[in-house]
Structures are given as C-alpha cells and as structure tokens.
Amino acid sequence: MFEAVEELIGEYADLEKKLADPAVFADQANARKLNKRYAELTPIIGTYRAWKQTGDDIETAREFAADDPDFAAEVKELDKQREELTEKLRLLLVPRDPSDDKDVILEVKAGEGGEESALFAGDLLRMYLRYAERLGWKTEIIDANASDLGGYKDVQVAVKMKGTPEPGQGVWARLKYEGGVHRVQRVPATESQGRIHTSAAGVLVTPEAEEVEVEVNANDLRIDVYRSSGPGGQSVNTTDSAVRITHLPTGIVVSCQNEKSQLQNKEQAMRILRSRLLAAAQEEAEREASDARRSQVRTVDRSERIRTYNFPENRISDHRVGFKAYNLDQVLDGELDAVIQACVDADSAAKLAAAGDGS
C-alpha cells in the first residue's frame, strides 16, 4: 500500500510544478484535468505525510518514555492515531469510480399501484430535491408527466454540483446507490377504510454524459413528434412540440414534452439519451471486466427492491446493506446522508476485501 503512495508523491510533485506554470491555463480543458487529479491526490498525500510524522513522533515518545514513564500514555495515544491514519489511508487508496465527480440525471417512475405509486414517486422526487438543496447542488426538472392527484407518472431531473467536488462527494458518488425499486407501505390518500397498501416506484440514476463521451449516429435515431399532454391526457399544447427519440441499436426510448418548442424538447431528450447510453456502455464494460473489486452494492440488479419506506413505523430499510432507521419523516425531508453512507461504507468494505484477497 505504501509503495503505491510513494509513486503518487512523485505524480503529486509533478502536478504542483505544472499548475504553478501560468502557461498551463492557456488550455482550459487540460488545466481542469490537472486540477481534478491534484484534488484527488491531495487528501492521500496529506494523510500519508501525517502517518509518517506520527511514526516519527512515536519513536521520539518511546525514547522519552524509557526515562520518564509519563510519556507512556502519549505513546499509546500516538499508536491509536497511527492506526486511524492507516485505516484512513487504506480507504483513500480504494480504487475510485471514474464517474464519481460527474453530475447526474435522476429519473423517478411510478410502478404498480396507480395513483398511490405516482404520489410516492412525487415523495421520492421531493426527497432528492431537498437532499440536493441541503448539499448546495443545483437541480433542473428536464421533463415531468404529472398524475391527476399531484404525483408523477415519471419525472427526470438533472442534478449538478457547483464547483469541484472533494473526492467521494460528487453527485454521482453519492446518488449512484439510489437506482432500483423503492417500495412504500402506508395508508394511501385514496384508501377510505384505512388499510395499509404496498406500492413501488423505480429510480434510475445515470452520470450525465458530455457530447464528446458518447457518439450518437443520427442514422441510429428515430424521432417522433406529438402534442404534449397534461394530467389525465389533457392536451396542453396545440402544436407538435413533444419529442420521442428511439435509439434503434439499443431500443432505448426517451421522450420530453416540458419545453415549449420542439427543438428544446429534442435537446433535453438527447441529454437523457446520452446519459443512458453512457451508463449502458459502463455497465457492459463492468460485466466484461475481470476486476472482482467492483462494488457489490453498485452491481445490484436494478430490478430488485432496494429499499422499503414503512410509514406506520416511521421506518426506512435498505435491503442491500442491512441499514435500518426509524426517522423516515426526516429522510423524506432530505436527510439521506446516513442511508447513503451505509451504502458507501459497504462499497468500500467490499473493495478492500477484494484487494486483500489479491483479486
């Protein structure tokens, strides 16, 4: 592990030298790339230097303790600090998802359960919007298909970070664990006899792709236009401004009707299509890769139920990692950190275990 850090120290010094040269910033794309890598390495190098310094301090304290027993307690405290720094360094050296600092497109879609499922999809959307607000992220509703009672049949939202994220704190790094089927247990607003019902909504999270990352051939697209509609199929537009794009090679279909013009809806639909194509390419690469260190959490089948929201008990349960808490009301108000952190920790533990097995 520490041999790897020694190599990174050389790279870090080289980056410092390059970033100190004003000429580097003539190429903004390259400068961003260098700054990103510098930000990734900074906590690793800082932790390693603290680890080495603690080792030197331990040796000094032991020498003093030979003559003065009062220093024995300091040796014990320094040993504890060194153990903590060792574990922190191991975690920092866990291979990172290259998409961790990307923005995302998050989609919530009502499942079986009619209006109750659509209302739950609306609850999930508000939960993510509040979570983004708490973290200072920017959100943009790309497209939405509302239900009659104020929920959503389906909705797509872009979530973006302001500035450069710290390692592990990017939008994708935190929200990538949300993809899957979310189940709710509660008495629906449409239930007259007070019975608890179970319904579900699906969440899809994909890193937003830049145009240069995904090449889309115009000949591979079928583009249909139609009139946008509101809740219950009510027409809200007298022109064919809504757009549906089908990517023929993969069968991926995206549609957008929120914007007023056909061109704007096409641009938004293409954003969603590019992100889905990028996600599909990444998942295919993961399936073909022999690297067994990829996350056990990350590769959970999206069709599986990942989480249950139990309203009568105010309980939230994540079935992938065994997380359970009784603060559902707070979670739905955007306090998602503990739930997500449980997934992050399980992801890191799986990667560390795989690395320890030499795989």
C-alpha positions as CSV (number, residue, x, y, z in Angstrom):
1,M,0.0,0.0,0.0
2,F,2.7,2.5,1.0
3,E,4.8,1.7,-2.1
4,A,1.8,2.9,-4.1
5,V,1.8,6.2,-2.2
6,E,5.4,6.8,-2.9
7,E,4.6,6.6,-6.6
8,L,1.7,9.1,-6.1
9,I,4.1,11.5,-4.3
10,G,6.1,11.9,-7.5
11,E,3.0,12.4,-9.5
12,Y,1.7,15.0,-7.0
13,A,5.0,16.9,-7.1
14,D,4.9,17.0,-10.9
15,L,1.3,18.3,-10.8
16,E,2.3,21.1,-8.4
17,K,5.0,22.1,-10.8
18,K,2.7,22.1,-13.8
19,L,-0.1,24.0,-12.1
20,A,2.4,26.7,-11.0
21,D,3.1,27.4,-14.6
22,P,0.7,30.1,-16.0
23,A,1.1,28.7,-19.5
24,V,-0.8,25.5,-18.5
25,F,-4.0,27.6,-18.1
26,A,-4.0,28.5,-21.8
27,D,-5.5,25.1,-22.4
28,Q,-8.5,25.2,-20.0
29,A,-9.5,21.6,-20.6
30,N,-6.1,20.3,-19.7
31,A,-5.9,22.7,-16.7
32,R,-9.3,21.3,-15.4
33,K,-7.9,17.7,-15.8
34,L,-4.7,18.6,-13.9
35,N,-6.7,20.3,-11.1
36,K,-9.1,17.4,-10.8
37,R,-6.2,14.9,-10.4
38,Y,-4.5,17.3,-8.0
39,A,-7.6,17.4,-5.9
40,E,-7.9,13.6,-5.9
41,L,-4.3,13.2,-4.7
42,T,-4.3,15.9,-2.0
43,P,-6.1,14.0,0.7
44,I,-4.0,10.9,0.0
45,I,-0.7,12.8,0.2
46,G,-1.8,14.8,3.3
47,T,-2.8,11.6,5.1
48,Y,0.4,9.8,4.2
49,R,2.5,12.7,5.5
50,A,0.5,12.7,8.7
51,W,1.0,9.0,9.0
52,K,4.8,9.3,8.6
53,Q,5.0,12.2,11.0
54,T,3.1,10.1,13.6
55,G,5.6,7.3,13.2
56,D,8.4,9.7,13.9
57,D,6.6,11.1,16.9
58,I,6.0,7.6,18.3
59,E,9.8,6.8,18.1
60,T,10.6,10.0,19.9
61,A,7.9,9.4,22.6
62,R,9.2,5.9,23.2
63,E,12.7,7.2,23.7
64,F,11.5,9.7,26.3
65,A,9.3,7.0,27.9
66,A,12.4,5.0,28.7
67,D,13.5,7.7,31.0
68,D,10.1,9.2,32.0
69,P,7.1,6.8,32.4
70,D,4.7,9.8,32.0
71,F,5.4,9.6,28.2
72,A,3.9,6.1,28.1
73,A,0.4,7.5,27.8
74,E,1.5,9.7,24.9
75,V,2.9,6.6,23.1
76,K,-0.4,4.9,23.5
77,E,-2.3,7.9,22.1
78,L,0.1,8.2,19.1
79,D,-0.3,4.5,18.4
80,K,-4.1,4.9,18.2
81,Q,-3.7,7.9,15.9
82,R,-1.4,5.9,13.6
83,E,-3.9,3.1,13.4
84,E,-6.6,5.5,12.5
85,L,-4.4,7.1,9.8
86,T,-3.5,3.7,8.4
87,E,-7.2,2.8,8.0
88,K,-8.0,6.2,6.5
89,L,-5.1,5.8,4.0
90,R,-6.3,2.3,3.1
91,L,-9.8,3.7,2.3
92,L,-8.4,6.6,0.3
93,L,-6.4,4.2,-1.8
94,V,-9.5,2.1,-2.7
95,P,-10.0,2.3,-6.5
96,R,-12.5,5.0,-7.3
97,D,-15.3,5.1,-9.8
98,P,-14.0,7.4,-12.6
99,S,-17.5,8.9,-12.8
100,D,-17.7,9.9,-9.2
101,D,-17.4,13.6,-9.8
102,K,-20.0,13.7,-12.6
103,D,-23.4,15.3,-12.5
104,V,-26.4,13.0,-12.9
105,I,-29.7,12.6,-14.5
106,L,-32.1,11.1,-12.0
107,E,-35.4,9.6,-13.1
108,V,-38.3,8.5,-10.9
109,K,-41.1,6.4,-12.4
110,A,-44.3,5.3,-10.8
111,G,-44.8,1.5,-10.8
112,E,-47.7,-0.7,-9.9
113,G,-50.2,0.9,-7.6
114,G,-51.9,3.6,-9.7
115,E,-52.2,7.0,-8.1
116,E,-50.6,5.9,-4.9
117,S,-47.5,4.9,-6.7
118,A,-47.5,8.2,-8.6
119,L,-47.8,10.1,-5.3
120,F,-44.9,8.1,-3.8
121,A,-42.9,8.9,-6.9
122,G,-43.6,12.6,-6.1
123,D,-42.4,12.0,-2.5
124,L,-39.2,10.5,-3.8
125,L,-38.6,13.4,-6.1
126,R,-39.1,15.9,-3.3
127,M,-36.7,13.9,-1.1
128,Y,-34.0,14.1,-3.7
129,L,-34.6,17.8,-4.4
130,R,-34.4,18.5,-0.6
131,Y,-31.2,16.5,-0.3
132,A,-29.7,18.4,-3.2
133,E,-30.7,21.6,-1.6
134,R,-29.1,20.7,1.7
135,L,-25.8,19.9,-0.2
136,G,-25.9,23.1,-2.3
137,W,-26.5,21.2,-5.5
138,K,-28.4,22.7,-8.4
139,T,-31.4,20.8,-9.8
140,E,-33.3,21.2,-13.1
141,I,-36.5,19.4,-14.0
142,I,-35.9,18.2,-17.5
143,D,-39.3,16.5,-18.1
144,A,-42.3,15.5,-16.0
145,N,-45.5,13.7,-16.5
146,A,-47.8,14.6,-13.6
147,S,-50.7,12.5,-12.3
148,D,-54.2,13.7,-11.5
149,L,-53.6,13.9,-7.8
150,G,-50.3,15.8,-7.9
151,G,-47.9,12.9,-8.1
152,Y,-45.7,11.9,-11.0
153,K,-46.1,9.1,-13.5
154,D,-42.5,9.8,-14.4
155,V,-40.1,12.7,-14.0
156,Q,-36.4,13.4,-15.0
157,V,-34.3,15.8,-13.1
158,A,-30.7,16.9,-13.7
159,V,-28.6,17.3,-10.5
160,K,-25.4,19.3,-10.7
161,M,-22.7,20.3,-8.3
162,K,-21.4,23.8,-8.0
163,G,-17.6,23.9,-8.3
164,T,-15.2,21.0,-8.0
165,P,-16.2,18.3,-5.5
166,E,-13.9,16.7,-3.0
167,P,-13.1,13.0,-3.6
168,G,-16.2,10.9,-2.9
169,Q,-18.5,13.9,-2.5
170,G,-19.6,14.4,-6.2
171,V,-23.2,14.0,-7.2
172,W,-22.7,10.6,-8.8
173,A,-20.5,9.4,-5.9
174,R,-23.5,9.9,-3.6
175,L,-26.6,9.3,-5.7
176,K,-25.4,6.2,-7.7
177,Y,-26.7,3.9,-4.9
178,E,-30.3,5.2,-5.4
179,G,-31.0,3.2,-8.6
180,G,-33.6,0.4,-8.1
181,V,-37.1,-0.3,-6.9
182,H,-38.2,1.7,-3.9
183,R,-41.2,0.1,-2.0
184,V,-43.6,2.1,0.2
185,Q,-46.0,0.7,2.9
186,R,-48.7,3.2,4.0
187,V,-52.4,4.0,4.0
188,P,-52.9,5.7,0.6
189,A,-54.7,9.0,0.3
190,T,-57.2,7.1,-2.0
191,E,-57.9,4.5,0.7
192,S,-61.2,5.1,2.5
193,Q,-61.0,2.2,5.0
194,G,-57.6,2.9,6.5
195,R,-55.9,-0.2,5.1
196,I,-52.1,-0.3,4.6
197,H,-51.1,-0.8,0.9
198,T,-47.8,-1.6,-0.7
199,S,-46.7,0.0,-3.9
200,A,-43.5,0.9,-5.6
201,A,-41.6,3.4,-7.7
202,G,-38.5,2.9,-9.8
203,V,-35.4,5.2,-9.7
204,L,-32.8,5.3,-12.4
205,V,-29.6,7.4,-11.9
206,T,-27.1,7.9,-14.7
207,P,-24.0,10.1,-14.9
208,E,-24.7,12.9,-17.3
209,A,-22.6,12.4,-20.4
210,E,-20.8,15.1,-22.4
211,E,-21.4,15.0,-26.1
212,V,-17.7,14.0,-26.6
213,E,-18.2,11.0,-24.4
214,V,-21.0,9.4,-26.4
215,E,-21.1,9.3,-30.1
216,V,-24.7,9.2,-31.4
217,N,-25.2,8.5,-35.1
218,A,-28.2,10.4,-36.5
219,N,-29.0,7.4,-38.7
220,D,-29.5,5.3,-35.5
221,L,-32.3,7.6,-34.3
222,R,-36.0,7.5,-34.9
223,I,-37.5,10.8,-33.9
224,D,-41.3,11.2,-33.5
225,V,-43.1,14.4,-32.6
226,Y,-46.5,14.6,-31.0
227,R,-48.7,17.0,-28.9
228,S,-47.7,17.3,-25.3
229,S,-50.4,16.5,-22.7
230,G,-51.1,17.2,-19.1
231,P,-52.6,15.1,-16.2
232,G,-55.2,12.7,-17.4
233,G,-54.2,13.1,-21.0
234,Q,-55.5,16.7,-21.2
235,S,-53.9,18.5,-24.2
236,V,-51.8,21.5,-23.1
237,N,-50.3,22.3,-26.5
238,T,-51.8,22.9,-29.9
239,T,-48.5,22.2,-31.8
240,D,-46.5,19.0,-32.1
241,S,-43.7,20.1,-29.7
242,A,-43.2,16.9,-27.7
243,V,-40.4,14.7,-28.9
244,R,-39.8,10.9,-28.6
245,I,-36.4,9.6,-29.6
246,T,-35.7,5.9,-30.2
247,H,-32.1,4.7,-30.3
248,L,-32.6,1.8,-32.8
249,P,-29.4,-0.3,-31.9
250,T,-30.3,-0.5,-28.2
251,G,-34.0,0.1,-28.2
252,I,-33.7,2.9,-25.6
253,V,-36.6,5.3,-25.8
254,V,-36.7,8.7,-24.3
255,S,-39.3,11.5,-24.5
256,C,-39.6,15.1,-23.5
257,Q,-42.6,17.4,-23.5
258,N,-41.9,20.1,-20.8
259,E,-40.4,22.7,-23.1
260,K,-42.4,25.0,-25.3
261,S,-40.5,24.3,-28.6
262,Q,-39.8,21.0,-30.4
263,L,-36.1,22.0,-30.6
264,Q,-35.8,22.5,-26.9
265,N,-37.5,19.2,-26.2
266,K,-35.2,17.4,-28.6
267,E,-32.1,18.8,-26.9
268,Q,-33.4,17.7,-23.5
269,A,-34.3,14.2,-24.8
270,M,-30.8,13.9,-26.2
271,R,-29.3,14.8,-22.8
272,I,-31.2,11.9,-21.3
273,L,-30.3,9.5,-24.2
274,R,-26.6,10.3,-24.0
275,S,-26.6,9.6,-20.2
276,R,-28.4,6.3,-20.7
277,L,-26.1,5.2,-23.5
278,L,-23.1,6.1,-21.3
279,A,-24.5,4.1,-18.4
280,A,-25.2,1.2,-20.7
281,A,-21.7,1.2,-22.0
282,Q,-20.2,1.4,-18.5
283,E,-22.4,-1.5,-17.3
284,E,-21.3,-3.6,-20.3
285,A,-17.7,-2.8,-19.5
286,E,-18.2,-3.9,-15.9
287,R,-19.8,-7.2,-17.0
288,E,-16.9,-7.9,-19.2
289,A,-14.2,-6.8,-16.8
290,S,-12.3,-9.4,-14.8
291,D,-11.7,-6.9,-11.9
292,A,-13.5,-8.5,-9.0
293,R,-13.1,-5.4,-6.9
294,R,-16.1,-3.6,-8.4
295,S,-18.7,-2.8,-5.9
296,Q,-21.2,-5.4,-4.7
297,V,-23.6,-2.6,-4.0
298,R,-23.1,-0.9,-7.3
299,T,-23.9,-4.1,-9.3
300,V,-27.1,-5.0,-7.6
301,D,-29.8,-5.7,-10.3
302,R,-31.8,-2.6,-10.8
303,S,-35.0,-4.7,-10.9
304,E,-34.6,-5.8,-7.3
305,R,-36.2,-4.0,-4.4
306,I,-33.5,-2.0,-2.7
307,R,-35.4,0.0,-0.1
308,T,-38.6,0.0,1.9
309,Y,-40.3,3.1,3.3
310,N,-42.7,2.0,6.1
311,F,-44.9,4.9,7.2
312,P,-46.8,3.3,10.1
313,E,-43.5,2.5,11.9
314,N,-41.6,5.6,10.5
315,R,-39.0,3.1,9.4
316,I,-36.6,3.1,6.4
317,S,-34.8,-0.1,5.5
318,D,-32.1,-0.6,2.8
319,H,-32.1,-4.3,2.0
320,R,-28.7,-4.4,0.2
321,V,-26.7,-3.4,3.3
322,G,-29.0,-4.1,6.2
323,F,-29.4,-0.5,7.1
324,K,-32.5,0.3,9.2
325,A,-33.6,3.6,10.9
326,Y,-36.8,5.0,12.4
327,N,-36.6,8.5,11.1
328,L,-38.4,8.1,7.8
329,D,-40.0,11.5,8.1
330,Q,-36.6,13.2,8.3
331,V,-35.2,11.1,5.4
332,L,-38.1,12.1,3.2
333,D,-37.3,15.7,4.1
334,G,-33.9,15.2,2.5
335,E,-31.8,13.8,5.4
336,L,-30.4,11.0,3.3
337,D,-26.7,11.1,4.4
338,A,-26.9,8.2,6.8
339,V,-28.7,5.9,4.3
340,I,-26.3,6.7,1.5
341,Q,-23.2,6.5,3.8
342,A,-24.2,2.9,4.7
343,C,-24.0,2.0,1.0
344,V,-20.7,3.9,0.6
345,D,-19.2,2.0,3.6
346,A,-20.4,-1.4,2.2
347,D,-19.0,-0.5,-1.2
348,S,-15.6,0.4,0.3
349,A,-15.5,-2.7,2.5
350,A,-16.2,-4.9,-0.5
351,K,-13.4,-3.3,-2.4
352,L,-11.0,-3.5,0.5
353,A,-11.8,-7.2,1.0
354,A,-11.3,-7.9,-2.7
355,A,-8.0,-6.1,-2.7
356,G,-7.0,-8.1,0.4
357,D,-7.7,-11.3,-1.5
358,G,-5.4,-10.1,-4.2
359,S,-8.1,-10.1,-6.8
